[in-house]
Amino acid sequence: MLGYVTAEGRGAADRLLAELAQSLHARGWPLAGVVQINRETRPDRLCDMDLRVLGHAHSLRISQDLGPHSKGCRLDPLGLESAVGLVDADLDRRPALLIINKFGKSEVEGRGFRHVIGKALSEGIPVLTAVNRHNLDGFLAYSADMAQPIAPDHAALLAWCEQTCAARLA
């Protein structure tokens, strides 16, 4: 009950999961989790990264501007942890599906949404996430052969969700 997608191209997986969440919400699915919205700013600056918390009316900024010459990680750990806390609490609503924007470096290192994913799985809530090629080995080690790869297209994601979550929606 742990599905993942790996998509090529900057922001491709973010767009796929955001579109899927919108489709499922329109169908009345009870969802929990986050999708990432990348907001382009200026040509000389990297995008701003926001997490839209599913089931909430607001987004949280998870990127920080470190200046034009910085080479460090732009992830704002406080923004990420705020989102983690909201999603963790939302699992009490027993959603049909938990969508996590990505299993990234924070999760590989034992932080971020890692414990929320484990909690959902232990409670029988299916989880869908994205994993980039750099974090795939760490994700597969974490998932202990539970993870199912899904083709990076809307129809394949929707089919996986419908098959995996059918019993939870009945």
C-alpha angles and dihedrals in degrees: 000000000000113000126181139184130204113198130184121232134049110295095356095124091044091055093045094053093043091052091047092050090050091051093048092046090052088055090054098253115161103236137179130187140056140287123199122239115195113205116199112221116172131347091246095052136064117249124270112250119217130177117218106209107219112239093021129095097229145059130224125221111234099175129077130202107241095176133266097286099045119119095183130107112286094204112122103219093199092055091048093048091049089056091046090055093051093048093046090055091046091062086075087072088065097231122202090236140012114215117194117187093225146342095231141163093295091055093045087054092051099260136093116042095344096108092042090055090050092047092051093049092048089053092050095253112142116235129210122190144154125243127191121218093256092060099035096099091050091047093049090049089051094046094052094212093312095108122102118202115225126199112256098249135098096244093052092047092048092049091051091050094048092048096043098042101038094105092048091053096048 
